[in-house]
Amino acid sequence: MKNEKITESIVRESLRKLGYFASDAIVVEEQKSGNPRIQKLLSSASKSGEGLGRPEFIVTSKADPDFLLVIECKADTKFHESPNRDRYRDYAVDGVLLYASNLSRDYHVVALAVSGESESSLKVSAFLQPKGSGNATVLTDRSGMEIHEILSWTECMKYAKFDKDLAQARKSDLMKFSRELHNYMRDYCKIVEAQKPLLVSGVLLALSDNAFERSYRNYDQEKELARELFGAIRRVIGEAELGLNQESKKRAIGNAYQFIPDHPELSKMHPKEGETPLFHVVHSLAQNVKPFIEDHFDFDVIGNFYGEFIRYTGGDKKGLGIVLTPKHITELFADLAKLDKNATVLDTCAGTGGFLISAMKKMLDQAETEAEKERIKKHALFGVEQEPQMFALAVSNMILRGDGKTNLFQGSCFDEDIYEKIRDKADAGFINPPYSQKGDGLHEWNFIIQLLDALRKNATGIVIVPMSLAIASHPLRERLLREHRLEAVMSMPDDLFYPVGVVACIMVFTAHVPHESDPHHESWFGYWKDDGFRKDRVEGRIPTKRWPEIREKWLYMYRRQEITGKSVWKKVGVNDEWCAEAYLETDYSDISDEEFENELKKFFVFKSLHG
């Protein structure tokens, strides 16, 4: 007769060999949990349909408090999985997915179904159900192969965190936390708007200092914490390699964080909470944000916090004309430029570093040797940012990733000294310039021309700008086309920067090749109005599962296809409109009979009313 205890013993021994019992940070429990939160979630997860659920193994880790591993065992491999996965008592897969469904209300769950009575016959199925998700999916490795073995905790987390659905769920959690943190700062920290993202970045820098991270809970919150935190920030900045003029850069960055030890409200004990606002912020970021940065280094966390914070500032939500570029667009730029491991990238309006982060990720994914990775980190990323607080955010963003900050410069991209340091260094340039600046020489076209002038000959320059630049004539257009060639313009979704009301387009140029050098040159215009994102009043624009497919269609279409209603080749000059809408033919093929009839009815009504 089959004995389930044998299967449990095999699993238990596997966990032992994989180090689950060797670390105080990992807790392995059987049948029930000492965590009241977990027990409550299992209270209605019985496989019989009512009562308490009792998984064979429940595993948690202090290092990943939002995750847990749950394992269900069956002795006979015939009872591994039922056709409909609805026989919870009898089948391993069915039972473990029931547990995952209940536990995923509060946790990201890795679920293992194990059957068999010997190691050689053992059958393992692995699933992942992100927190708040209605469905579990098969757990795969980074190449997309299904997992069919018991993994170490580290491997479980590596593959789980690579999952796109889980990454999006964690991002949503992070953005929800950022809104809660903003409200807390508003009510208790009493710092100005510009200091809020700086406080976040400063605390994250301090938490990257091992001594501070280990000890911050033990410092006197009113007398020591602010001083020790600022000291940790200065140590981290002091150890960073910031390239040319690095001592002056370090002083400037340190000055941006000086408000932390100087601000009286941050170190004032809250009588009811029994903690200072600074301690609350430090502890919250340690629990909610630091683990995310370690797992998703390509995500511009600082930029997203900045973006969330300025949503609450009133006005046009643009601060100093700054509209931060969404992550899926910074990644799209890297694809449009066809970056490889040998590329060098320049952003002359770096902001918080979003373009550089995406470019770095794209290049590092293709690097094979440590020497190639070192080149990318130290020599392949150039950025310029004028606004001092934004520069501090950009540098801290890069420091948190351990790379990319060497060639960041503080100042204007129009400054001759800075220009000489970046000129002719890069074969790709990306910018989202400040919009609607009023000063002389600060038009968007000035920033675009300066970027293209700084690039190497035949380099690709890509910019995202208001659609008005594509439509309205401007004297600087003539100067630009005299030196550089317009390759493509893509009309982007109207609500791309929601809630900021800017309708944008992407323009692609080839640097130092005059537009008229080829009298037959045609530019490509794409109508990219639907990226598959949906709008949420609280969370902003949220990707759906349509985006990856749309992205691939865009990239395949780009400068390759002319599709009725979607893209067109056109020879344009200084005074022409640079947008697809001006040249596209209407595609009538997808209009239904019902839509056609409705339009006819509207036309007849209009004619009747207006003679």
N, C-alpha and C positions, 0 to 999 in steps of 0.2 A: 504494500500500500504506500502511495506517495506521502512524503512527510515534508510539510512546509517549513518545519524547524530547520531541516537540512539546508534549504535555500537561504533562510535567514542567517544561518551560521556562515555560509559561503560569502554572503554580502557583508556581514560583520567583519570577517577576516580581510576581505578586499578593502574595506574602509580603513582597517588598521594598517595594512600595507601601504595604503595611499596617504597616510599621515593624518587621518582625521582625529585620531586619539592622542596624537603627539603634541598638539598645540592647545594651550589654554584659551586661545581665541575662538576655537571651534567647539561647539556643543553638539554631541550626538545623543538623541533621546529615542526611546522605543515605546510605541503604543500611545504615549501621551507626552505632553510638554509641560515643563514648569513655567512656561511663559503664558500668563493669563490671556494675553492677546491671541496667541495661537489656539489655545484651548477653546476660546469663545468662537473662533472661526470654524473649529472642528465640531462644535456642539450640535450642528445640524447636518453633519456630513457622513452619517452612518450609511454603510453600503446596503443596509436593509431598508433604507428609506426614511428612517427616523432615528433620532438619538445621536450619540457621540461617535464621531469617526475615529478610528484607531489605526493609523498608518504603521507599517513595520518600523520605519526609521524617519525621524524628523531632524534635520541638520540645520543649524544656524551658525553665523560667524559674526563676531564683534566688528570685523573689518568691513563687512558688507551687511549692515543691519536691515536693509530693505529686501534682502534676498533670503530664500530658504530652499533647501533640497528635501523632497519628500520621496520615499521609496515604498513601493508595494510589492510583495512577493507572492508567488504561487509555485507549488512544487512541480506541477505537470505543465510542460510547455504547450500541451493541447489547450490549456486554459490561459494562454498569454493574452489573447485579444479576441473579442467577439466581433461579428460583422458590423454591428451598429454601435458598438461601444456603450451599451446601455445595461449590461449585466454586471453591475458593480460588485456584487458579492462574489461572483464566480471567476472573474477574469482580472488579471493584473493591470492591464492597460486601462480597462474600464474603471477600476477602483481608484487608481492613482490620479486619473483625470478628474474624477469626482472630488477628490481631496484638493487638487490644484485649483479647481473652479471655486471652491469655498475659500481657500487660503489666499487666492489672488485678489480678494477684496482689499487686502492691506499689504501684500507682499508680491514681489516678482518671484515666481515659483519655477524651479527646475524639478521636473517630475520624472522619476525612473520607474519603469515596470520591469520586474525581473522574474523569470521563471526557469525551472530546471533544478536538478539535484546533484549536478557535478559541474566543475568549472568548464569542462570540455563541451557540455551540452547547454550551458547557460544561455538564455535568450534575454536580451536587454533592449528596451525601447526607451528613448529619451525625448522629453517634451519640454517646451517652455511656454509659460502663460504669464505675460506681463501684468503688473498690477492694474486693475480696472479693465482688463481686456475680457471680452466675452468668450474668447476661444484660445485653445492651446495649439501650438504649432510644433512640428517635429524639430528637435534641436539638431543643428548642423554645425560642422566646422567652417572655417573661413573659405574653403573651396566649395561649400555647398553639399558636402557628403554627410549623410545621416550618421548620428552617433549611435553605436550599438555596443557600448561598453561602459562599465562603471569608471568614472573619472575622478581625479583629485578635485578638491574644492577650487583650486586655482584654475584648472582646466574648465570646470563647469562655468566659472565666472567669465573666463576669457571668451568662451563661445556664446554664452548667454548675452553678454554685453555687446557682442558684435551684431546681434540681431537688430534689424532696422526698426521693427515694431517696438521692441523694448527700449531702444535708444530714444525713439520718439516719445514713449511714455515717460521715460526719465526726464527728457527735456521739458515735457509738460509739467511734471512735478517741480522741476527747477524753476520754471517761469512762475508757477503758482507761489513757490517759496519766495521768489524775488518780489512779488507784489506784497506778500505778507511782510517781508523785511522792509520794504519801502514804507509801509504804513507804520511799522514799529519805529523806524528812524524818524519819521515825521512827528510822532507823538512823544517820543522819549529822548532821542539823541539831540534834537534841536540844532541840527547842522543845516547849512544852506544846500540847495539842490546840487550844486557843482561838487560838493564834498561827499555826497552819498556814494557814487561809484568809486571815488577814491578810497573811501573807508573800506569798501568791499575788497578792492584790489590790494590795499595795504594789509588787511587782515590775512588775505590769502597768501601774500608774500611772506608774512610772519609765520604762517602755519607751514610753509615749506622749509622753515628753519627747524631742524629736529629738536634742538634744545628748547625752543619756545613751545613747539607742539606738545612735547612731553610734560612741560611744567606750567602751562598757562592756568590750569585749574587750581594750582597751589599758590599763585600770586595773590597778595592783598589787592582786592579789586579796586579799592579807592586810592591806594598809595603807590602800588607797584605795576599793575597790569599795563596801563597806558605807556609808562616809561619803558617797560620790558618789550612791549610790542613794537614801539618805535625803534628800539635798539635792534630787534630782530629784522625789521625792515631795512635798516641801514647796513646790517651784516650781509643780508642777501644781495642788496644792491652793490655793496662794496666788493663782493666776490664775483659779480657778473662781469663778463667781458663786453664792453660797449664800444670797442673800436676807437676811432679817432676822437680826440678831445673827451675821453671818457670821464676824466675827473670832473670837468665842468658839467657833463651830462648827469653824473651821479649827484652832484650838489643840487642841480635843478630838480631832479626827481625827489631827492630827500626833502627839499623845501616844500614840495607839493603835499607831503604827508605830515608836515610839522604841526598841523592843526590838531592831530590826534592827541599828543600829550598836552597840548595847550588848552584844549577845550574843556571847560569845567563840567558841563552836563554829562559828558561821556563817562566820567568817573564818579558820578553821584549815585549813591546807593538808593535803589527803589524800595521804599518801606514795605510795600506789600509783596513784591516779587523776591526780595532778599538778594538781589543781584544788581550790578551796575549795567547801564545800557551797553557799554563796551563789552563786558563779559557776555551778555546775551548775544551780541552780534558775532563775537569770536566763536562761541560754542555752537551757534546755529550754522555758521559757515563751515566749521569743522565737520559737523554731522551731515550737512546737506549738499555742500558744494565741492569740497576738496576731493571726495571720492569720485565725483563725476568728472572733474578735470583730469584725474589720473587715468580714467577709463576712456575719455573722449578728448584727446589732446587737440583734435582738429576742430573742435567747437569753440567759437569765440565767446566764452563765458562772460568775460568782462564787457564785451560789446553788447551782449544780450541784456545784461543787467543795466547797462547804460540806456539801452533802448527802452526797457521796461520803465525805468525811472523817469525818463523825459516824457513818457506818456501822461504823467501826472502833473506836468509843470504848467499846463495851460498854453494859451497862444497857439502857434502853428506847429507845435511839437517838434520843432527843428533846431532848437537851441541856437547856436551860432551859424545857421544855415546848413547844419550837419544833418544829413539823412543817412543813417547807417544802412549798409547794403545787406539784405537777407542772405543767410548762409547758402541757400541753394543757388543764388546768383553768383556769389563769390566762387563757388565750386564750378559753376557753368563757365565762368571766365577762364578758369584753368583748363577746362576741356576745349573751349573755343581756340585758345592759344596753342593747343597741343603740346603742353609742357611735358618735357621728359627730364630724366635725372641730370642732364647736362645744362638745363636752362638757368637763366638768371633773371630775376623779376624785380621790377621797380614800381613802387606806389608813391607818388609825390603828394598825395593827400591821405596819409595812412590811417587817420582816425585811430581806432582801437586795434588795428592790425588785421582785420578780417580777411582782406585779399591775400596778405602775406601768409596767414595761417593756412588758408585753403591751397595756396600755391605750394607751400612747404609740404603739406600732406600729399599732394599729387606727385611731387618729385620724390619724396621719401618712399612712397609705395613702389617706385620703380628702381630705387637704389638697391644694389646687391652687396656691396662691400662697405666696410666701415669708413674707408677713405672717401667713398662717394657720399655717404651720409654726412661726414664731417664737412665736406665741401659745401653741401647744401646748407647746413646749419650756419656756417661761418662766412661764406662768400657768395651765396646765391640769392640773398634777400636784401633789398635796399628799400628804405622807407624814409619819408620826410613828413613831419607833422609840426605845424607852427604853434598851435594852442598848447600852452605848458601843461595844463591838467590832462588834456587828451594825450600828449606825448608820454606823460607818466603812466597813463593807462595802457598805452601801446607797449611800452617797455616792460611793464609788469606782466602783461599778457604773454609776452615772449619769454620772459624769465621763468614763468610758471611752466613753460614747456621745455625749459633747458636749452633753448636754441633760438636762432633767428633775430637776436637783438643787436648783434655786433654792428650792423650798418644802418642803424636808425639814427636820423639826424633831427634835432629840434631847430625849427626856424622855418622861414618861408622858402618854398621851392623856387622862388624868383631871386633869392639871395645868390649873388655870384659865387661866393665861396662854397656854399652848399652845392650849387649847380655843378661846379668843377669836380666835386667829389663823387657825383652820381653820373656825370656825363659819359656816354659811350660804355657804360658798364653792363647794361641789360639788353636782352633780346626779346623781352616781353614787358609791357607796361600796362598796369591796371589803375584806374582811378574812378572814384565817385566824388567829383569836385564839389566844393561848397556851392549851393544854389542861391541865385538872386543876390549876390553881393553888390553893393552900390559903389564901392571905391574904384578909383581909376586903375585900370589894369587888372581888375579882379573879376572880370566876366568869365563865365564857364569856358569860353573859347580860349581865353588866356591860359587857363590851367591845362587845357587839352594840348595846345600848341607847345607849352613848356615841357609837358611829358614827352611828346613825340620828338621834340628837338633833343631831349636828353638821351633817347634810345639809340642803339646801334643802327646802322643802315640795314634795311629790310626787316627790322624788328616789327613785331605785332603790337600795336597799341589798342587797348579796348577800354571804352569809357561807358558809363551809364549816366545819362543826363536827362533833363526835362524834354519832353517832345517838342516844346517850342523851338529848341535849337535846330531840330530837323525841318521845321516848317518855315520859320521866319528867316529872311535874309539878314546878313550881318557883315560889316566890312572885314572882320577877321577871317571870314570864310575864304576870301581870296588869298590872304596870306597863308592860311593853312594848306590849301590845295596847291599853292605854288611849290611847296616843299614836300608834301605828303599825299598819299593816295587813299581815297575813301573806298574801302572794300565791301562793307556791308552795313546795313542798319536794320535792327529788329525792333518792331513795335511790341512793347511789353504789356502785361496785364494792367488795366487802369488802376487797380487797387493794390499794386505791388508793394507800396510803402505804407499801406493802411496802418494807423489812422491818418497818416500824413497824406494830404490830397495832392500828390504829385504824379502826373502821368508821365512815364519815362520810356526811353528807348535806349538800346545798346548800339553803339557805333564801333566799327572795327576799321583800323587804319594800318597801312604799311608805312613805316617811318622812312623819311629821306628818299622817297621815290615820288617825284612830282606826279600829280593826278593826270596831267595832260601828256606825260611822257609817252603814253600809248594812246594814240588818237581813237582807238577802237575799244578802250577799256570800258566795261560795264560794271556797275556796282550791283550787289545782290540785296534785295529787300525782302524781309520775312515778316509775316503777320503772326506774332507769338502772343496772342492775347489770352490764352487759356493754359495755365500751368498746373491745373488740377488742385489748386489750394482752395480751401474754404475759409470764409471769414467768421470769426467769433468776436463778439463785442468785448470780451474780457481777455482772451488769449491772443487776439490778433489773427493773422493768417496762419492756417494750420495745413500741413501737407496731407493729401490723401494718397491712397495706393496708386492713383493714376500718375503721379508725378514722375516716377522712374521711367515709365513707358513714354510719357510725353518728352522727357529729357532726351531719350534715345532718338525719338523721331526728329526732334529739333536738330540734334547733332548730325544725324544722317542727311537731313534736308539742307543744312547750312552750306551755302555756296556750291551746292551740287545739283539741286533740283529746282525746276520752275513748276509750281503746282497752282492750278487755277484757284484763286481765292486765298492762297496761302503764301506764295512767294513769286518773285519776278526779277528778271535781270533788266537793268535800265542804265543807259548812259546819262549821267547827270553832271551839272556844272555848278558854279557858284550860286546862281540865282534860282536853281530848281529846288523843289521840295524833296527832302531826303527821307521819305517814309513810304512804306508799302501801300498805305491807304490811297496815295495819289496815283498809283499805277496799276493796282490789281484789277483784274476782271472779276465780275461777280460770278460765283459758282452756283448755278441753279440746280445742280444735279442732286443735291440733298434736300431740296424743298419738297415737302409732301403735298399731295393733292389737297388735303385739308388746309394747310398753310396758304396754298395758292388761292383757294376759294375764299378764305378769310380776308386776304389782301384785296381781292376783287370786290368783295362786299364793302370794305372800307372805302375803296376808290369810288364805287357807285354812290355811297352815302355822301362822300365829299362833293361829288359832282352835283348831286341833287340839292345840297345845301347852298352851294356856291355858284350854281348856274353853269 
